Amino acid sequence: MSAIAFLAADPDGYALIDLRDQLTGNSLQPVSSVSREELAGFVAETEARHSPRWAMLRTTPWMQPLAAAGVFLAKAYILSLAQRILHRSPLSTKPLDDFNLEQPTQGREWANQDALFSAPVTGESLAELIAMYLAQRDALPQEPDARRRLELLIHAESVGAVIACEMEEAGLPWDEAGHRALLREQLGERVSDYGRPPKLAAKAQQLAEALGSPGLNPDSPQEMLRALHKAGFAVGSVRAWELEQIKHPLITEVLEYKKLSRLASTHGDAWLDQWVENGRFHPHYVLGTVISGRWAASGGGALQLPHSIRQVVRAPAGSTFVVADGRQLEPRILAAISHDQQLQKAGQQDDLYQWLLDAKLVASRDEAKLGMLSVIYGGGGGASGSVGAALTRSFPTAMRFVEQAAQAGEQGGGVRSFLGRGCPPADEQWLQAQRATSDEASQRAADSAARARGRFTRNFVVQATAAEWALVWMGHARHLIHQAGWSRSCRQVFFVHDEIVFECPTELAGQLQELIRHAAMLAGRSLFGQASPRFPVSVAISGNYADAK
């Protein structure tokens, strides 16, 4: 018997927990009113006896005290995330309103499909929570494979949200003293939050003199661009990727200033004061707001840690990091979702790029990587374009797959990931711009917008599916760690795109890396079945995060 436990606010107390049979909906025990102090113990006991899927509107406020108490929930169903998925998915069979994940404290109203209540529901009360769940179940497709995919996506997204709360509670080990020493070395003594540190101020003055622009504010893109033009550099912007193409000592100085300025503004003393506590960085992860399914962070720059900062991410004595990331993930995902047999054959190899090199489809590994990414992302210029053309001839089924996704986007249509996450069709404003092409300028603008949308949808079908694989990979790794009895000692402490960072006792690191590799294999099979391509992962063991990259 499978059980589901609904966790909702108690209007007369703290929490209500309603345990039901997941198939019949029959109650398995009377609804329990639980105080804040009783919550962790009650949930842990229910988990041990019934192992239910825990259904809640959001992880807040429930997961914070549960994670702090070390309570392990094997399965979850976060209704707000499920609502966003079903609202956007073309596999959904009934229209559901969106949920405002961007402002989660503001409840949205939901029509009660069973007419159990006379008023619209928000999902905050127990009755409303159950009504929302029933509406979502009713919107799932009846076709078995489509239903399996959407359910897997909802369950993986929900467990991902639980993992995010666990990581936020655990925190990422951080050498605060080392970070302060780095700031003093790079920037000089601490100043007020509104002033430039001494070494940064000196560099600003040097740049102003070298560029012949007294009073230059190098943090202003407009001023810096004018100063570079005045000095004879014909650049279109001051973005780092563009400046890096120019080999000149003065441009090197500009880039060095930008690097130090970013360090001061994004990971300076004020950042340390706000985000690091007792030697651990506690970022807040956000799920469901990025259309492709990738995670975001609401503060602290968790998903954008520069290499210069990673050196202060250090495991405590007796512990180490096990850092794992999917190798050549997106080409393997493309092989699976397109059913291109030749690319699937390449994907069975441990090193897909080396296979392309051995097959003489490319002249170097760099060409293999750039060419494949050019195909996926829709690039077409330079050497990568010519290699992409060769790969297109070798993998026609895969290339047709991404081309069809691009064409759908160019025409204003929507696409979906393998499990069913939807990229909605273009909005009315975009469609009107496509129709309003009475002159050459408007036609050029419409064509440019169409190509941009085509590149986005072309990328979406691969990137969104890669994000799904990463979610399922994390879920399997977490389950295997719990089965091994390591939940308290081996903790996931960081995640970005397709990279997971675990902290564990040094003596368990070797076993943990094998478990992580096994979880990657299980993730492929969970999504794509026995015909799944190989999903090898690179694993590094180090007490310093920077050394593992």
Salt bridges, closest charged atoms under 4 A:
ASP18 OD2 - ARG20 NE 2.94
ASP98 OD1 - ARG84 NE 2.74
GLU102 OE1 - ARG84 NH2 3.12
GLU124 OE2 - ARG58 NH1 3.25
ASP138 OD2 - LYS94 NZ 2.40
ASP145 OD1 - ARG148 NE 3.73
ASP145 OD2 - ARG149 NE 3.01
GLU151 OE2 - ARG137 NH2 2.73
GLU157 OE1 - ARG421 NH2 2.77
GLU166 OE2 - ARG478 NH2 2.83
GLU168 OE1 - HIS284 ND1 2.87
ASP175 OD2 - ARG314 NH1 2.26
GLU176 OE2 - ARG180 NH2 3.24
ASP219 OD2 - ARG196 NH2 3.10
GLU253 OE1 - LYS203 NZ 3.59
ASP269 OD1 - ARG180 NH1 2.76
ASP269 OD2 - ARG184 NH2 2.62
ASP273 OD1 - ARG180 NH2 2.77
ASP273 OD2 - ARG190 NH2 2.60
ASP350 OD2 - ARG327 NH1 2.90
ASP350 OD1 - ARG534 NH2 3.71
ASP351 OD2 - ARG365 NH1 2.58
GLU403 OE2 - ARG458 NH1 2.94
GLU428 OE2 - ARG435 NH2 2.63
GLU440 OE2 - ARG444 NH1 2.98
GLU499 OE1 - LYS549 NZ 2.18
GLU503 OE1 - ARG280 NH2 2.47
GLU503 OE1 - ARG491 NH2 3.82
GLU514 OE2 - ARG517 NH1 3.11
